[in-house]
Amino acid sequence: MKSKRRVFRPNLDDVENLSYGRAAKKKRGTGSRHVCHRLNAQERKLYELSKRAGFLTIKGTGYRKERKGSPICNTFRQRCD
């Protein structure tokens, strides 16, 4: 018999809190101290536009090495999860 695994989905309120640098309400699995999520003013504007549009446009190819440490990519990816 297979045991059912529950897939973790971050809460949208927690993702918003992380984007402002605040702690998430659900402590397990939503944010990481080793991954940046806090957005600056320019990234905040881009994040709000991408929420309305439903997609994020970034400079370059978006390849993992190019976007390493990018808070806008990390935050939007969690929002999409």
DSSP file (Angstrom, degrees, kcal/mol; ACC not computed):
  #  RESIDUE AA STRUCTURE BP1 BP2  ACC     N-H-->O    O-->H-N    N-H-->O    O-->H-N    TCO  KAPPA ALPHA  PHI   PSI    X-CA   Y-CA   Z-CA
    1    1 A M              0   0    0      0, 0.0     2,-0.4     0, 0.0     0, 0.0   0.000 360.0 360.0 360.0 137.3    0.0    0.0    0.0
    2    2 A K        -     0   0    0      3,-0.0     2,-0.4     1,-0.0     0, 0.0  -0.742 360.0-134.0 -91.0 137.2    1.2    3.5   -0.8
    3    3 A S        -     0   0    0     -2,-0.4     2,-0.4     1,-0.0    -1,-0.0  -0.721  26.5-113.2 -87.6 142.2    0.9    6.1    1.8
    4    4 A K        -     0   0    0     -2,-0.4     2,-0.5     1,-0.0    -1,-0.0  -0.591  27.1-151.1 -76.7 128.2   -0.5    9.4    0.6
    5    5 A R        -     0   0    0     -2,-0.4     2,-0.6     0, 0.0    -1,-0.0  -0.837  10.3-135.5 -97.9 135.7    2.0   12.3    0.6
    6    6 A R        -     0   0    0     -2,-0.5     2,-0.4     1,-0.0    -2,-0.0  -0.803  16.6-136.4 -92.7 126.3    0.7   15.7    1.1
    7    7 A V        -     0   0    0     -2,-0.6     2,-0.4     1,-0.0    -1,-0.0  -0.658  19.3-125.5 -83.5 133.4    2.2   18.3   -1.2
    8    8 A F        -     0   0    0     -2,-0.4    -1,-0.0    21,-0.0    21,-0.0  -0.661  27.6-177.4 -83.2 129.1    3.2   21.5    0.5
    9    9 A R        -     0   0    0     -2,-0.4     2,-0.1     0, 0.0    21,-0.1  -0.995  26.2-124.0-122.8 125.1    1.7   24.7   -1.1
   10   10 A P        -     0   0    0      0, 0.0     2,-0.2     0, 0.0    19,-0.0  -0.391  26.5-113.8 -68.4 145.4    2.7   28.1    0.4
   11   11 A N     >  -     0   0    0      1,-0.1     4,-1.9    -2,-0.1     3,-0.2  -0.567  17.8-130.2 -75.4 139.9   -0.1   30.3    1.5
   12   12 A L  H  > S+     0   0    0      1,-0.2     4,-2.2    -2,-0.2     5,-0.2   0.845 109.1  55.4 -63.0 -33.7   -0.4   33.5   -0.5
   13   13 A D  H  > S+     0   0    0      1,-0.2     4,-2.3     2,-0.2    -1,-0.2   0.893 107.3  49.8 -64.1 -38.8   -0.5   35.6    2.6
   14   14 A D  H  > S+     0   0    0      2,-0.2     4,-2.4     1,-0.2    -2,-0.2   0.884 108.9  51.5 -67.0 -38.2    2.8   34.1    3.7
   15   15 A V  H  X S+     0   0    0     -4,-1.9     4,-1.9     2,-0.2    -2,-0.2   0.908 110.2  49.4 -64.8 -41.2    4.4   34.8    0.3
   16   16 A E  H  X S+     0   0    0     -4,-2.2     4,-1.1     2,-0.2    -2,-0.2   0.922 110.5  50.5 -62.4 -44.1    3.3   38.5    0.6
   17   17 A N  H ><>S+     0   0    0     -4,-2.3     5,-2.6     1,-0.2     3,-0.6   0.910 109.9  50.2 -60.7 -42.5    4.7   38.7    4.1
   18   18 A L  H ><5S+     0   0    0     -4,-2.4     3,-1.1     1,-0.2    -1,-0.2   0.866 104.2  58.4 -63.8 -35.9    8.0   37.2    2.9
   19   19 A S  H 3<5S+     0   0    0     -4,-1.9    20,-2.6     1,-0.3    -1,-0.2   0.781 108.9  45.5 -67.2 -25.1    8.2   39.7    0.1
   20   20 A Y  T <<5S-     0   0    0     -4,-1.1    -1,-0.3    -3,-0.6    -2,-0.2   0.464 122.4-106.5 -92.7  -3.3    8.1   42.5    2.7
   21   21 A G  T < 5S+     0   0    0     -3,-1.1    -3,-0.2    -4,-0.4     2,-0.2   0.549  78.2 130.4  90.5   8.2   10.7   40.8    4.9
   22   22 A R      < -     0   0    0     -5,-2.6    -1,-0.3    -6,-0.2    -2,-0.1  -0.509  63.6 -93.7 -91.1 163.8    8.2   39.8    7.5
   23   23 A A        -     0   0    0     -2,-0.2     2,-0.2    -3,-0.1    -1,-0.1  -0.396  37.6-114.4 -75.8 152.3    7.9   36.3    8.9
   24   24 A A        -     0   0    0      1,-0.1    -1,-0.1     2,-0.1   -10,-0.1  -0.553  12.7-134.3 -82.6 151.6    5.5   33.7    7.5
   25   25 A K  S    S+     0   0    0     -2,-0.2     2,-0.7     1,-0.1    -1,-0.1   0.917  99.1  59.6 -72.6 -44.0    2.6   32.5    9.7
   26   26 A K  S    S-     0   0    0      1,-0.2     4,-0.4   -15,-0.1    -1,-0.1  -0.782  76.2-164.3 -83.7 117.0    3.2   28.9    8.7
   27   27 A K        +     0   0    0     -2,-0.7     2,-0.6     2,-0.1     4,-0.3   0.836  60.7  78.2 -76.1 -32.7    6.8   28.3    9.9
   28   28 A R  S    S-     0   0    0      1,-0.2    -1,-0.1     2,-0.1    -2,-0.0  -0.687 108.9 -14.8 -90.4 119.3    7.6   25.1    8.1
   29   29 A G  S    S+     0   0    0     -2,-0.6    -1,-0.2     2,-0.3    -2,-0.1   0.320 103.4  96.1  88.8  -7.7    8.5   25.2    4.4
   30   30 A T  S    S+     0   0    0     -4,-0.4     2,-0.3    -3,-0.2    -2,-0.1   0.947  89.8  11.6 -85.7 -48.9    7.4   28.7    3.3
   31   31 A G        -     0   0    0     -4,-0.3     2,-0.4    -7,-0.0    -2,-0.3  -0.871  61.9-149.7-127.5 160.6   10.6   30.7    3.6
   32   32 A S    >   -     0   0    0      3,-0.4     3,-0.9    -2,-0.3     5,-0.1  -0.985  17.2-141.2-130.6 141.4   14.3   30.0    4.0
   33   33 A R  T 3  S+     0   0    0     -2,-0.4    -1,-0.1     1,-0.2     3,-0.0   0.722 105.9  55.3 -70.0 -20.0   16.9   32.1    5.7
   34   34 A H  T 3  S+     0   0    0      1,-0.1     2,-0.5     2,-0.1    -1,-0.2   0.529 100.8  65.6 -91.2  -6.8   19.3   31.1    3.0
   35   35 A V  S <  S-     0   0    0     -3,-0.9    -3,-0.4    39,-0.0     2,-0.2  -0.970  84.1-128.2-119.4 126.9   17.1   32.3    0.1
   36   36 A C        +     0   0    0     -2,-0.5    38,-0.2     1,-0.1    39,-0.1  -0.528  37.7 156.9 -78.7 137.3   16.4   36.0   -0.3
   37   37 A H        +     0   0    0     -2,-0.2     2,-0.2   -19,-0.2    -1,-0.1   0.520  36.2 109.5-129.1 -19.6   12.7   37.0   -0.6
   38   38 A R        -     0   0    0    -18,-0.1     2,-0.3   -17,-0.1   -18,-0.2  -0.456  57.6-146.6 -70.6 129.8   12.6   40.6    0.5
   39   39 A L        -     0   0    0    -20,-2.6     2,-0.1    -2,-0.2    -1,-0.1  -0.751   0.9-140.5-100.1 141.2   11.9   42.9   -2.5
   40   40 A N     >  -     0   0    0     -2,-0.3     4,-2.8     1,-0.1     5,-0.2  -0.292  42.0 -87.1 -84.8-178.6   13.2   46.5   -2.9
   41   41 A A  H  > S+     0   0    0      1,-0.2     4,-1.9     2,-0.2     5,-0.1   0.882 128.1  46.8 -61.3 -41.3   11.1   49.3   -4.4
   42   42 A Q  H  > S+     0   0    0      1,-0.2     4,-1.8     2,-0.2    -1,-0.2   0.920 115.6  45.2 -67.6 -43.3   12.0   48.5   -8.0
   43   43 A E  H  > S+     0   0    0      1,-0.2     4,-2.7     2,-0.2    -2,-0.2   0.856 108.9  57.6 -67.8 -34.4   11.4   44.8   -7.6
   44   44 A R  H  X S+     0   0    0     -4,-2.8     4,-2.4     2,-0.2    -1,-0.2   0.917 106.6  48.6 -60.7 -44.0    8.1   45.5   -5.7
   45   45 A K  H  X S+     0   0    0     -4,-1.9     4,-2.0     1,-0.2    -1,-0.2   0.924 113.6  46.4 -62.2 -45.0    6.8   47.4   -8.7
   46   46 A L  H  X S+     0   0    0     -4,-1.8     4,-2.3     1,-0.2    -2,-0.2   0.877 111.3  52.8 -64.6 -38.4    7.7   44.6  -11.1
   47   47 A Y  H  X S+     0   0    0     -4,-2.7     4,-2.0     2,-0.2    -2,-0.2   0.912 108.6  48.9 -64.4 -43.6    6.2   42.0   -8.7
   48   48 A E  H  X S+     0   0    0     -4,-2.4     4,-1.6     1,-0.2    -1,-0.2   0.897 112.6  48.6 -64.6 -40.1    2.9   43.9   -8.6
   49   49 A L  H  X S+     0   0    0     -4,-2.0     4,-2.3     1,-0.2    -2,-0.2   0.904 111.3  49.9 -64.4 -40.9    2.8   44.2  -12.4
   50   50 A S  H  X>S+     0   0    0     -4,-2.3     4,-2.5     1,-0.2     5,-0.5   0.825 106.0  56.1 -70.6 -30.5    3.6   40.5  -12.7
   51   51 A K  H  <5S+     0   0    0     -4,-2.0    -1,-0.2     2,-0.2    -2,-0.2   0.919 111.6  43.5 -64.4 -42.1    0.8   39.5  -10.3
   52   52 A R  H  <5S+     0   0    0     -4,-1.6    -2,-0.2     1,-0.2    -1,-0.2   0.897 118.6  43.4 -69.1 -39.8   -1.7   41.4  -12.4
   53   53 A A  H  <5S-     0   0    0     -4,-2.3    -2,-0.2     2,-0.2    -1,-0.2   0.804 103.3-129.7 -77.2 -29.5   -0.4   40.0  -15.7
   54   54 A G  T  <5S+     0   0    0     -4,-2.5     2,-0.3     1,-0.2    -3,-0.2   0.473  78.3  68.0  92.7   1.9    0.0   36.4  -14.4
   55   55 A F  S   <S-     0   0    0     -5,-0.5     2,-0.4    -6,-0.2    -1,-0.2  -0.982  71.3-129.7-149.8 159.5    3.6   36.0  -15.6
   56   56 A L        -     0   0    0     -2,-0.3     2,-0.5    -3,-0.1    -9,-0.1  -0.936  13.0-157.4-114.5 130.9    7.1   37.4  -14.7
   57   57 A T        -     0   0    0     -2,-0.4     2,-0.3   -11,-0.1    -7,-0.1  -0.938  18.3-179.4-108.4 124.9    9.5   38.8  -17.4
   58   58 A I        -     0   0    0     -2,-0.5     2,-0.2     2,-0.1     9,-0.0  -0.833  31.3-101.7-122.5 161.0   13.1   38.9  -16.4
   59   59 A K  S    S+     0   0    0     -2,-0.3     3,-0.4     2,-0.0     2,-0.2  -0.566  86.8  10.6 -78.9 142.4   16.3   40.0  -18.1
   60   60 A G  S    S-     0   0    0     -2,-0.2    -2,-0.1     1,-0.2     7,-0.0  -0.516 112.5 -50.3  89.8-158.8   18.5   37.3  -19.6
   61   61 A T        -     0   0    0     -2,-0.2    -1,-0.2     2,-0.1     3,-0.1   0.651  61.9-123.7 -92.5 -17.3   17.6   33.6  -20.1
   62   62 A G        +     0   0    0     -3,-0.4     5,-0.1     1,-0.3    -2,-0.1   0.531  53.1 161.4  81.9   5.6   16.3   32.9  -16.6
   63   63 A Y    >>  -     0   0    0      1,-0.1     4,-1.6     3,-0.1     3,-0.9  -0.294  53.2-108.5 -59.3 146.6   18.9   30.1  -16.4
   64   64 A R  T 34 S+     0   0    0      1,-0.3     4,-0.5     2,-0.2    -1,-0.1   0.816 116.3  50.6 -51.3 -42.4   19.5   29.0  -12.8
   65   65 A K  T 34 S+     0   0    0      1,-0.2     3,-0.5     2,-0.2    -1,-0.3   0.851 110.4  50.5 -67.3 -33.4   23.0   30.5  -12.5
   66   66 A E  T <4 S+     0   0    0     -3,-0.9    -1,-0.2     1,-0.2    -2,-0.2   0.812 115.5  40.7 -74.6 -29.6   21.9   33.9  -13.8
   67   67 A R  S >< S+     0   0    0     -4,-1.6     3,-2.0    -5,-0.1    -1,-0.2   0.325  80.4 134.9-102.7   8.9   18.9   34.2  -11.4
   68   68 A K  T 3  S+     0   0    0     -3,-0.5    -3,-0.0    -4,-0.5    -5,-0.0  -0.371  79.1  11.9 -60.0 127.8   20.7   32.9   -8.3
   69   69 A G  T 3  S+     0   0    0      1,-0.2    -1,-0.3    -2,-0.1    -2,-0.0   0.618  88.5 143.5  80.6  13.2   19.9   35.1   -5.4
   70   70 A S    <>  -     0   0    0     -3,-2.0     4,-2.1     1,-0.2    -1,-0.2  -0.771  35.3-164.4 -89.3 111.5   17.2   37.0   -7.2
   71   71 A P  H  > S+     0   0    0      0, 0.0     4,-2.6     0, 0.0     5,-0.2   0.839  86.6  57.3 -65.7 -31.6   14.4   37.8   -4.7
   72   72 A I  H  > S+     0   0    0      2,-0.2     4,-2.2     1,-0.2     5,-0.2   0.908 109.6  44.4 -66.7 -40.4   11.9   38.6   -7.5
   73   73 A C  H  > S+     0   0    0      2,-0.2     4,-2.3     1,-0.2    -1,-0.2   0.917 114.9  48.8 -68.4 -42.7   12.3   35.1   -9.0
   74   74 A N  H  X S+     0   0    0     -4,-2.1     4,-1.9     2,-0.2    -2,-0.2   0.928 114.5  44.6 -62.6 -45.8   12.2   33.4   -5.7
   75   75 A T  H  X S+     0   0    0     -4,-2.6     4,-2.0     2,-0.2    -2,-0.2   0.917 114.8  46.9 -67.8 -44.2    9.1   35.2   -4.5
   76   76 A F  H  X S+     0   0    0     -4,-2.2     4,-2.1    -5,-0.2    -1,-0.2   0.876 109.9  54.1 -67.9 -36.1    7.1   34.8   -7.8
   77   77 A R  H  X S+     0   0    0     -4,-2.3     4,-1.7     1,-0.2    -1,-0.2   0.913 109.6  47.8 -62.6 -41.8    8.0   31.1   -8.0
   78   78 A Q  H  < S+     0   0    0     -4,-1.9    -2,-0.2     1,-0.2    -1,-0.2   0.882 109.4  53.6 -66.6 -35.8    6.6   30.6   -4.5
   79   79 A R  H  < S+     0   0    0     -4,-2.0    -1,-0.2     1,-0.2    -2,-0.2   0.895 110.0  47.8 -63.4 -38.4    3.5   32.6   -5.5
   80   80 A C  H  <        0   0    0     -4,-2.1    -1,-0.2     1,-0.3    -2,-0.2   0.792 360.0 360.0 -73.9 -28.3    3.0   30.3   -8.5
   81   81 A D     <        0   0    0     -4,-1.7    -1,-0.3    -5,-0.2    -2,-0.2   0.517 360.0 360.0 -65.9 360.0    3.5   27.1   -6.4
